[in-house]
């Protein structure tokens, strides 16, 4: 049986639902209002910074939060979504100590965990602070750096029967695995994040050979370039990395570029969005899962990407983009794990309200 292999991070998420940001806004707003009212002519940057610092200091040292410890990481999230869409999924990751419960949970979700390697280091913990105003993620980067493949003997059949290989996000520690993936008879796809890539030269150093598909947020694409370019000019710089380039643009929608055509997929405007966290992982999982269904193999993808097959290929990729978009929207509006049936019904309902 062919499968989808995901290479990415698996770590712990400490999720804290708190009113901290609300308290900050209220305290800072009150301090500034009072100062401006009584000292309208004394405003300057130094004084404003002092007022803000005082306001932050006035926040109680202990803020009650509803905290939950759960699995996290791009690799974990994408694997869970792909498995929920009914795709046979492997996860390749490096984890630390006290993580047997995470392996057990992944197995229960139908994810093959035989390629998850353990190291005798503390498992990284990312702290996710959620409130009605915003969500902020504090990353234990020092611990994550230890979760690499140094000293690990990789199996010879690492990508045996892989139909699609997806690395998320691409970074230095996955460079060797990317080279091995490109030697396989599999569709190779990458997620690119500015957080892991210093600049455009750094990206070129990691992606030395062209892959099949890349996913990148449009803002991240410009951050890596160090400029603010329009979509076509951005793609001129990224087309060297992949045959198919997908740029997500939040509430605006998403853009797909190939050598023959472009596809714009608008998002669905919703009044009730619970949390945008995980939207990018769910989008990529939706796209790759649908592609897994519609494409036979890498040779089929290469053939479809020929100019004489452009209309058929465009139809297939449009279907993938639609499924990806509805998957992401469903996730941020419900915070539930989508299934194939759920998204198919969601698409039908949205098109025929």
Residue pairs with C-beta under 8 A, 6 or more apart in sequence:
1 88
1 161
2 88
2 161
2 162
2 163
2 297
3 87
3 88
3 89
3 90
3 112
3 161
3 162
3 163
4 82
4 87
4 88
4 89
4 90
4 162
4 163
4 164
4 165
4 166
4 288
4 289
4 292
5 89
5 90
5 92
5 115
5 159
5 162
5 164
5 165
5 166
5 186
6 75
6 78
6 79
6 82
6 89
6 90
6 91
6 92
6 166
6 167
6 168
7 75
7 92
7 93
7 165
7 166
7 167
7 168
7 174
7 177
7 181
8 73
8 74
8 75
8 76
8 78
8 79
8 91
8 92
8 93
8 166
8 167
8 168
8 169
9 73
9 74
9 75
9 76
9 93
9 124
9 144
9 147
10 71
10 72
10 73
10 75
10 76
10 91
10 93
10 94
10 95
10 99
10 102
10 116
11 71
11 72
11 73
11 76
11 95
11 123
11 124
11 125
11 126
11 140
11 143
11 144
11 147
12 69
12 70
12 71
12 72
12 102
12 123
12 124
12 125
12 126
13 69
13 70
13 71
13 72
13 73
13 125
13 126
13 127
13 128
14 67
14 68
14 69
14 125
14 126
14 127
14 128
15 67
15 68
15 69
15 70
15 128
15 130
16 65
16 66
16 67
16 127
16 128
16 129
16 130
17 65
17 66
17 67
17 130
17 131
18 63
18 64
18 65
18 66
18 129
18 130
18 131
19 63
19 131
20 59
20 63
20 65
20 129
20 131
21 129
21 131
21 132
21 133
21 134
22 131
22 132
22 133
23 59
23 60
23 63
24 55
24 56
24 59
25 133
27 55
27 56
27 58
27 59
28 51
28 52
28 55
28 56
30 55
31 51
31 52
31 54
31 55
31 58
32 48
32 51
32 52
32 55
35 43
35 47
35 51
36 43
71 80
71 102
71 105
71 106
72 126
72 128
73 93
73 126
74 168
74 169
74 191
74 281
75 91
75 92
75 93
75 168
76 91
76 93
76 102
76 106
77 278
77 281
77 282
77 285
78 166
78 168
78 281
78 284
78 285
79 89
79 90
79 91
79 106
79 111
80 106
80 109
80 111
80 337
81 281
81 282
81 285
81 286
81 289
81 327
81 331
81 337
81 338
82 89
82 285
82 288
82 289
83 89
83 109
83 110
83 111
84 109
84 337
84 338
84 339
84 340
85 285
85 286
85 289
85 327
85 338
85 339
85 340
85 343
86 289
86 339
86 340
87 288
87 289
87 292
88 112
89 110
89 111
89 112
90 111
90 112
90 114
90 115
90 162
91 106
91 111
91 112
91 113
91 115
91 116
92 115
92 116
92 158
92 177
93 115
93 116
93 117
93 147
94 116
94 117
94 118
94 119
94 147
94 148
94 149
94 152
95 102
95 116
95 117
95 118
95 119
95 123
95 147
96 118
96 119
96 120
96 121
96 122
96 123
96 124
96 143
96 146
96 147
97 118
97 120
97 121
97 122
97 123
98 123
99 118
99 123
103 113
103 116
106 113
106 116
107 113
115 155
115 158
117 149
117 152
119 146
119 147
119 152
121 143
121 146
121 147
122 143
123 143
124 139
124 140
124 143
124 144
124 147
125 140
125 143
126 137
126 138
126 139
126 140
127 137
127 138
128 135
128 136
128 137
128 138
128 277
129 135
129 136
129 137
129 138
130 275
130 277
135 275
135 276
135 277
137 277
147 173
148 173
149 173
149 176
149 177
154 177
154 180
158 180
159 165
159 180
159 181
159 184
159 186
162 181
162 184
162 186
163 186
163 187
163 292
163 297
164 186
164 187
164 188
164 189
164 288
164 291
164 292
165 181
165 184
165 186
165 187
165 188
165 189
166 189
166 190
166 191
166 284
166 288
167 174
167 177
167 178
167 181
167 188
167 189
167 190
167 191
168 190
168 191
168 281
168 284
169 190
169 191
169 192
169 193
169 195
169 196
170 178
170 190
170 191
170 192
170 196
170 197
170 206
170 207
171 196
171 197
171 206
172 206
174 206
175 206
178 188
178 190
178 206
178 207
178 211
179 208
179 209
181 188
182 188
182 209
182 211
185 297
185 298
185 299
186 298
187 212
187 213
187 291
187 295
187 297
187 298
187 301
188 211
188 212
188 213
189 211
189 212
189 213
189 214
189 215
189 284
189 288
190 207
190 211
190 213
190 214
190 215
190 241
190 242
191 214
191 215
191 216
191 280
191 284
192 203
192 214
192 215
192 216
192 220
192 221
192 224
193 216
193 217
193 220
194 217
194 219
194 220
194 223
194 224
197 203
197 206
197 224
199 224
199 226
200 224
200 225
200 226
200 237
203 224
203 241
204 240
207 241
210 240
210 241
210 242
210 243
211 241
211 242
211 243
212 242
212 243
212 244
212 298
212 301
213 242
213 243
213 244
213 245
213 246
214 238
214 241
214 242
214 244
214 245
214 246
215 246
215 248
215 280
215 283
215 284
215 287
216 238
216 245
216 246
216 247
216 248
217 247
217 248
217 249
217 250
217 280
218 231
218 234
218 247
218 248
218 249
218 255
219 249
221 234
221 238
221 247
222 228
222 229
222 234
225 234
225 237
229 237
231 247
231 255
231 257
234 247
235 245
235 247
235 257
238 245
239 245
239 257
239 259
243 258
243 259
243 305
244 256
244 257
244 258
244 305
244 317
245 256
245 257
245 258
246 254
246 255
246 256
246 257
246 287
246 321
247 254
247 255
247 256
247 257
248 254
248 280
248 283
249 255
250 267
250 276
251 267
251 269
252 266
252 267
253 264
253 265
253 266
253 267
253 325
254 264
254 265
254 267
254 283
254 321
254 324
254 325
255 262
255 263
255 264
255 265
256 262
256 263
256 264
256 265
256 317
256 321
258 305
258 313
258 314
258 317
259 305
260 305
260 307
260 310
260 313
260 314
261 310
261 313
261 314
263 314
263 317
263 318
263 321
265 318
265 321
265 322
265 324
265 325
266 325
267 325
267 328
267 329
268 325
268 326
268 329
268 350
270 329
270 332
270 333
272 333
273 332
273 333
274 332
274 333
274 334
274 335
275 332
275 335
276 332
277 332
278 331
278 332
279 328
279 331
279 332
280 328
282 327
282 328
282 330
282 331
282 338
283 324
283 325
283 327
283 328
284 324
285 324
285 327
286 320
286 323
286 324
286 325
286 326
286 327
286 328
286 338
286 343
287 320
287 321
287 323
287 324
289 323
289 340
290 319
290 320
290 323
290 324
291 316
291 320
294 316
294 319
294 320
295 301
295 304
295 316
303 309
304 312
304 313
304 316
305 313
322 347
323 343
323 347
326 343
326 346
326 347
326 350
327 338
327 343
329 346
330 336
330 338
330 342
330 343
330 346
331 337
331 338
336 342
338 346
